[in-house]
Amino acid sequence: MEPDKILGEVIKSALESFGYKVSWSRSAQSALDALDESLPDLVILELQLGVHNGIEFLYEMNSYQEWQGIPIIVHTINAKAQDQIFGVSLETLGVQAVLYKPRTTTKQLVSMVKQFTPVL
C-alpha cells in the first residue's frame, strides 16, 4: 500500500518485471477491501496513510485470523519506525521488515520481497 501514485507505480512495475502479480492500493480502506477479495502472499505498507494510519491497518489485519500469517514489509518515510511505533512492537503486529524511504532503492525493496515470497 503506497499513497504516492508515482512511487506506487514504480514499485508495482518493478515487482511485475520479476513476475509478481501486484495489487496496489493507495488507502487503508481500499487495501482492506482487497484483502476481503483475495489473500496476498505479502503486504508492503506505508505507515503514513492519511485518514487511517498504517498502525490502524496493522491492527485491523491482526483482528482477522486468516490475515495474520501474511508477511508485511513496512516501507515508510517515518524514520521513527524502527522496532516500535507509538509504543507498539511492529513484530507483534506481523511486520517482518522495515525499510526507509528514500534510502531504500526499488532494487532493495524487490530483494526483500523475494526473501518472503516466491515469484509466481
Phi, psi and omega in degrees: 000123183220116181287338180278118186299315183295312179296321178300317179293322178297312180297314180301313180297317180297315180293320179295328179293342176261010175094005179280143171270124188241130170247119186251131177239144180261352181220160178298318182296318179292328176291319177295321176298319179295322177296325177296328183279318178201147182274127178276166175279341186197149174239131171253125191231129168270135180282334182268093187245359181091245186303305174254128177275170183297328178294318176299320177299316179297318177298319179296316177301318183287348179279350179245119184304320183291344179263348188294334182271359182285122178297144181232130171249121174274125178236099195226157173274346183285100184292348180272358186272059181277272178261333182223155171215134185056033178075010182248133177290125179295327179298320180292342178266009175094009182277125179268332183206152176234124177241147186246135172272148354270010184292333182273127177278163176299322178299319178294321178296315178299319178299320178293319178301317180300331179292331187253348182207143178284154171289135182280000000 
